Amino acid sequence: MNQENDKQDHNEAKTKVSMESTISDLEQKELSLSFEFSLIPMKTLEKSLSADKPLISLRLPGCKILPIECKILASLQKLKTLTLLDLSNNPIKLPGLFYLINPKISTLTNL
């Protein structure tokens, strides 16, 4: 009887480890980046984006993003999986917003 309980406990522990590793694998398949109040060149941002993990959120509040940089952001293919883009406290103005929402320019269709 004791051996059966030990075997059942072992199987339950094995299942739990398997589930945890699956959850961990799922969490690592998506990427979120946050740069708050940092001056980040667009080339640096592009290089920091992983090609094998889809980016689901990008937070760039207060990074002094200008309208022309919004055009660059909008055209990046690596950002097409974004569901959240935070550009608060940036001087993007209406032209920057236009670049981000214009379907002819922007790949950001999931926002």
C-alpha positions in Angstrom: 0.0 0.0 0.0 2.8 2.3 0.9 4.5 1.7 -2.5 1.3 2.5 -4.3 1.1 5.9 -2.5 4.7 6.6 -3.3 4.2 5.7 -6.9 1.1 8.0 -7.1 2.9 10.9 -5.4 5.8 10.4 -7.9 3.4 10.5 -10.9 1.6 13.5 -9.6 5.0 15.3 -9.0 6.1 14.3 -12.6 2.8 15.7 -14.0 3.2 18.9 -12.1 6.8 19.4 -13.3 5.6 18.7 -16.9 2.8 21.3 -16.6 5.1 23.9 -15.1 7.7 23.5 -17.9 4.9 23.8 -20.5 3.7 27.0 -18.9 7.3 28.2 -18.8 7.7 27.4 -22.5 4.5 29.3 -23.3 5.6 32.3 -21.4 8.9 32.4 -23.2 7.3 32.3 -26.7 6.1 35.9 -26.3 8.2 39.0 -25.5 7.4 42.3 -23.8 9.8 45.2 -23.8 9.6 48.4 -21.7 11.9 51.4 -21.9 10.6 54.1 -19.7 12.0 57.7 -20.0 15.0 56.5 -22.0 16.5 57.9 -25.1 16.6 54.9 -27.4 17.8 55.1 -31.0 15.5 53.3 -33.4 18.4 51.1 -34.7 19.1 49.9 -31.1 15.4 49.1 -30.7 15.3 47.2 -33.9 18.4 45.1 -32.9 16.9 44.3 -29.5 13.8 42.7 -31.1 14.0 39.0 -31.2 13.2 37.4 -34.5 12.1 34.1 -33.0 9.8 35.5 -30.3 6.7 37.6 -31.2 6.6 40.9 -29.4 3.2 41.4 -27.8 3.8 44.7 -25.9 6.2 47.6 -26.2 6.3 50.4 -23.7 8.2 53.5 -24.6 6.7 56.2 -22.4 8.6 59.5 -22.2 11.3 58.3 -24.6 11.1 61.5 -26.8 9.7 59.6 -29.8 9.2 62.0 -32.7 6.7 61.7 -35.6 9.3 60.4 -38.0 10.3 57.7 -35.5 6.6 56.7 -35.4 6.9 56.1 -39.1 9.8 53.8 -38.5 8.0 52.0 -35.7 4.9 51.5 -37.8 6.9 50.0 -40.7 8.8 47.4 -38.6 7.7 43.9 -39.5 8.8 42.6 -36.1 6.1 44.7 -34.5 3.2 43.3 -36.4 2.3 41.0 -33.5 2.0 43.9 -31.0 -1.2 44.1 -29.0 0.0 47.0 -26.8 2.1 50.0 -27.7 2.6 52.7 -25.0 3.9 56.0 -26.4 2.6 58.2 -23.6 4.5 61.4 -22.8 6.1 61.5 -26.3 5.8 64.4 -28.7 4.4 62.3 -31.6 1.7 64.8 -32.4 -0.9 64.1 -35.2 1.6 63.2 -37.9 3.1 60.5 -35.6 -0.4 59.1 -34.9 -1.2 59.1 -38.6 1.9 57.0 -39.3 0.9 54.5 -36.6 -2.7 54.0 -37.8 -2.4 54.4 -41.5 -2.9 50.9 -43.0 -0.8 51.8 -46.1 2.3 52.5 -43.9 1.7 50.6 -40.6 2.1 46.9 -39.7 0.4 47.6 -36.3 -2.9 46.0 -37.1 -3.4 44.2 -33.8 -3.5 47.2 -31.5 
